[in-house]
Amino acid sequence: MYGARHQERKKSVQIITAHCCNSVRVENGAWVLYERPNYLGYQFILTRGDYPDYQCWMRNNGSIRSCQIIRNTSSVVFRVGVYGCPDFSGQMMQCTEDLSNLLDHWHLHEVHSAQVQDGAWISYELPNYPGRQ
């Protein structure tokens, strides 16, 4: 992160002392930033690049309280199971590729739980990848 307070992170961090994050620079890899400590709250996925204005990527909330790196996977197969009920129960669908609109394939209105079996996945609130992650 850069700006008034510079904090370098090389691995997962549970608590960041700055309560307001105005800008971020990702020098390597992909990171998940969380609005609350202990990896809770809204998540923001950032890849290499400069993010000079937090409102462009995290709306009006300037608070980042924990972050962790997304580790590269050596898998050539990517799989995630999505479920219609909490605790990995109910109707299940397995995804092995990007789906720009899950509702074109999923006949329920909501996903209540997901289980990553291989790879790394990002889920978006709206079709075609906008909205919260």
C-alpha positions in Angstrom: 0.0 0.0 0.0 1.3 3.4 -0.7 0.5 7.0 0.4 0.9 8.4 3.8 1.6 5.0 5.3 3.6 2.4 3.4 3.2 -1.2 4.5 5.0 -4.0 2.7 3.4 -7.4 2.8 5.0 -10.7 1.6 2.5 -13.2 3.0 -0.9 -13.2 4.7 -1.6 -10.5 7.2 -4.4 -10.6 9.7 -4.4 -7.0 10.9 -3.3 -3.9 9.2 -3.0 -0.9 11.5 -4.2 1.7 9.0 -8.0 2.1 9.2 -8.2 4.1 5.9 -6.6 2.8 2.7 -6.6 5.5 0.0 -4.4 3.6 -2.5 -2.8 0.3 -3.2 0.1 -0.9 -5.3 0.4 -4.6 -6.1 3.9 -5.4 -7.2 3.5 -9.2 -7.6 0.8 -11.8 -7.5 -2.8 -11.5 -6.7 -4.2 -10.5 -3.3 -7.5 -10.7 -1.5 -8.1 -7.6 0.7 -10.8 -7.7 3.4 -12.6 -4.9 5.1 -12.5 -6.6 8.5 -9.9 -8.4 10.6 -9.4 -12.2 10.4 -10.4 -12.4 6.7 -14.0 -11.2 7.2 -16.3 -8.8 5.4 -16.2 -7.7 1.8 -13.4 -9.1 -0.3 -11.5 -7.2 -3.0 -9.3 -9.1 -5.5 -6.4 -7.1 -6.8 -3.7 -8.1 -9.3 -0.5 -6.4 -10.3 -0.9 -2.7 -10.8 -1.6 0.6 -9.2 -5.0 1.4 -7.6 -4.7 5.1 -6.8 -8.3 5.7 -5.7 -10.0 3.3 -3.4 -13.5 4.4 -4.5 -12.8 2.8 -7.9 -12.4 -0.7 -6.4 -14.0 -0.7 -3.0 -16.8 1.8 -3.2 -17.1 4.2 -0.3 -15.4 1.9 2.3 -11.7 2.9 2.8 -11.1 0.3 5.5 -8.7 -2.7 4.8 -8.1 -4.8 7.9 -6.6 -8.0 6.6 -5.2 -9.4 3.4 -3.8 -12.6 2.0 -2.0 -13.7 -1.2 -3.7 -16.0 -3.7 -1.2 -18.8 -4.1 -0.6 -20.0 -7.6 -1.9 -23.5 -8.2 -0.1 -26.1 -10.2 -3.4 -27.6 -11.2 -4.4 -27.8 -14.8 -8.0 -28.6 -13.8 -10.1 -26.1 -12.0 -13.3 -27.1 -10.2 -15.7 -25.5 -7.8 -19.0 -26.9 -6.5 -21.8 -24.5 -5.8 -24.7 -25.5 -3.6 -28.3 -24.4 -3.2 -28.2 -24.7 0.6 -25.7 -23.8 3.4 -23.2 -26.3 4.6 -22.6 -27.8 1.1 -26.0 -29.3 0.9 -29.0 -29.2 -1.5 -28.8 -29.0 -5.3 -25.1 -28.9 -6.5 -23.5 -27.9 -9.7 -19.8 -28.3 -10.5 -18.1 -25.6 -12.6 -14.8 -26.3 -14.5 -14.7 -23.0 -16.5 -15.6 -19.4 -16.3 -19.3 -18.6 -16.4 -20.1 -15.0 -17.1 -23.7 -15.6 -16.0 -24.2 -18.4 -13.5 -28.0 -18.2 -13.8 -27.8 -19.3 -17.4 -26.7 -22.7 -16.0 -28.0 -22.7 -12.4 -31.7 -22.9 -12.0 -31.9 -21.6 -8.5 -31.8 -17.9 -7.7 -29.0 -18.0 -5.2 -25.8 -20.0 -4.2 -25.6 -20.5 -0.5 -22.3 -22.3 -0.3 -19.3 -23.2 -2.5 -16.5 -25.7 -2.2 -13.3 -25.1 -4.2 -11.9 -28.4 -5.2 -9.1 -27.3 -7.5 -7.6 -23.9 -8.5 -8.6 -20.4 -7.4 -12.0 -18.9 -8.1 -13.6 -15.4 -7.8 -17.4 -15.1 -7.6 -19.1 -11.8 -8.6 -22.4 -10.4 -7.5 -23.7 -9.7 -11.0 -23.5 -11.3 -14.5 -20.5 -10.4 -16.7 -18.2 -9.8 -13.7 -19.3 -6.4 -12.1 -20.4 -5.9 -8.5 -19.0 -7.2 -5.3 -16.7 -10.2 -5.4 
